[in-house]
Amino acid sequence: MIETIKKHIAEVQAFSSTKKEEIENFRIKYLGKKGLLNDFFAEFKNVANDQKKEFGQVINSLKKSAEDKVNELKESLESKEETKGIYGDLSRPGEIIPLGSRHPISIVKNKIIDIFLRIGFNVSEGPEIEDDWHNFTALNLPEYHPARDMQDTFFIQTNPDVLLRTHTSSVQVRYMENNKPPIRTISPGRVYRNEAISARSHCFFHQVEGLYVDKGVSFADLKQTLQYFTTEMFGKSKIRLRPSYFPFTEPSAEVDVYWGLETEADYRITKGTGWLEIGGCGMVDPNVLKNCGIDPEEYSGFAFGVGVDRIAMLLHQIPDIRMFSENDVRFLEQFKSVL
Ligand code: DAH
């Protein structure tokens, strides 16, 4: 009897199959309810006392060999099946893909775009390397105009007509030159100024320009649009337009949003006034419309420009504008967004 069992052990160890059915038959043959192992265990009581110990050991070893074999074959079968289908096991729990980080400037820029897309604006872009006409002259800033001092920039030494744009207002000009009213467009982008770098100003930063040109566009439309924007962007609907001057708009205004004075940070951010400046705006100067081939007798329009970096600093409590361009991963990793 013991010899027979030992033969079975050798047989079990030699067994191999890649077929589910064969493995199952093998399992039933040895480990099933009516399987060989149960028969051998039933035999146990008939075995002579002096052989009981050895008999016990061999049937246990047969049992273990059979179990190990079945497990081993099943496992290799499963892992083969997994790689077989394109998707493997569809019921397997998914692997969590962590959300990557996005630059805070992009997050804010995308949010602004999203807000204006909802009211029928489209997105337009222009080159960062501009010519004098699009950045200055067409915008009512002729050569030697003192207002050019407000926006000193970087010129190509050999050709003063080529410069890095100082504002996204240059895209307004390009858009009006190439499109007929009605025009509703926003132009996000990077701009450059010849300025000393500090915690609050940099030689490059980001703006979003807005332009709306159609028949009968009024200052009230401008105010309403800006109010819609501040409500969606900051959850603050109280704004004020302070008279100001820009060569390309008449009248012109600075846009302030009422931030409130609830926390200590509010006092700091608004210098104790509760008001916060977010950009400039105005009615497009008739001269600018004319320069771009649009009849100011027939059409009117409004424009505005907001600073993206300032808004990002405000919303994310970033104390220094230089952090945006330092590429410090510890800083960048903190910003995640689906937008
Ligand atoms: N271009 C101005 C700047 O960079 C911002 C600006 C003010 C844009 C008034 C406009 C506007 O479109 O109407 O400071």
Residues whose N, C-alpha, C, O or C-beta is under 5 A from the ligand:
A	BS01	DAH	T166 H167 S169 G210 F246 T249 G280 C281 G282 A303 F304 G305
